[in-house]
Amino acid sequence: MRNALRTGPSDGNIGPAMRISVLNRQKCLRLQPNFLKKLSAFFASLPGLSGRLPPSLAIVLVDHRGMIRLQANARDEQDATDVLCFPYRRVPGEPPDEATADIIINVERAAAVAARSGTGAIREIALYLAHALDHLGGGRDSSPAGRRLMRSRELRWLRKACRAGLLQDRDRR
């Protein structure tokens, strides 16, 4: 797997090893793949997510047009959302570590939202990543109460990432 990071107990993470790869399909913002891998591994090690995520994760960075194409193909919608996640179950007969998931992040939207809110594009992308991982870990936002619970949990994870030195409070990288 190109551009992949393998995390696990020897990396200071809790739980089994996780393969994380990043594929950049956008030119809106220059992002460091290793930063996204480290942030993903950090979130995956937190209580509530540790052991609940698939062992292989692909993060795909797209622009607005790329997200519209994905939305049209995946959900027959013409909108461009902020983030999508697709968990894939392992194929019967294959080892359990073959289960995987894709997270698609709309970097162009993150930059636009950050410009309006003043939070910084990196922090907005980190929020989208936390949201997708929350879904993959079992979070559901189909009700107002579920949305509030997920957002609270995701913001708590961002604060922990700030304390760990992975993000700045108003990260503008």
DAMO-V524787 format. One record per backbone hydrogen bond with DSSP energy under -0.5 kcal/mol. NH is the residue of the N-H (numbers start at 1). CO is the residue of the C=O. If there is no record, write none. Layout:
NH | CO
NH | CO
This chain:
4 | 1
5 | 20
7 | 5
7 | 18
11 | 8
12 | 9
13 | 8
18 | 7
19 | 55
20 | 5
20 | 18
21 | 57
22 | 3
23 | 59
25 | 23
25 | 61
31 | 29
33 | 31
35 | 32
36 | 32
37 | 33
38 | 34
39 | 35
40 | 36
41 | 37
42 | 38
43 | 39
44 | 40
45 | 41
45 | 42
46 | 42
46 | 43
49 | 46
50 | 46
52 | 49
53 | 49
56 | 99
57 | 19
58 | 101
59 | 21
60 | 58
60 | 103
61 | 23
61 | 59
62 | 60
62 | 105
63 | 25
67 | 63
68 | 64
69 | 65
70 | 66
71 | 67
72 | 68
73 | 69
74 | 70
75 | 71
76 | 71
76 | 72
77 | 71
81 | 79
84 | 104
86 | 102
88 | 100
94 | 91
98 | 95
99 | 96
100 | 88
101 | 56
102 | 86
103 | 58
104 | 84
105 | 60
105 | 103
106 | 82
107 | 62
107 | 105
108 | 62
110 | 106
111 | 107
112 | 108
113 | 109
114 | 110
115 | 111
116 | 112
117 | 113
118 | 114
119 | 114
123 | 171
124 | 120
125 | 121
126 | 122
127 | 123
128 | 124
129 | 125
130 | 126
131 | 127
132 | 128
133 | 129
134 | 130
135 | 131
136 | 132
137 | 133
138 | 135
139 | 134
147 | 143
148 | 144
149 | 145
150 | 146
151 | 147
152 | 148
153 | 149
154 | 150
155 | 151
156 | 152
157 | 153
158 | 154
159 | 155
160 | 156
161 | 157
162 | 158
163 | 159
164 | 160
165 | 162
166 | 161
167 | 161
171 | 168
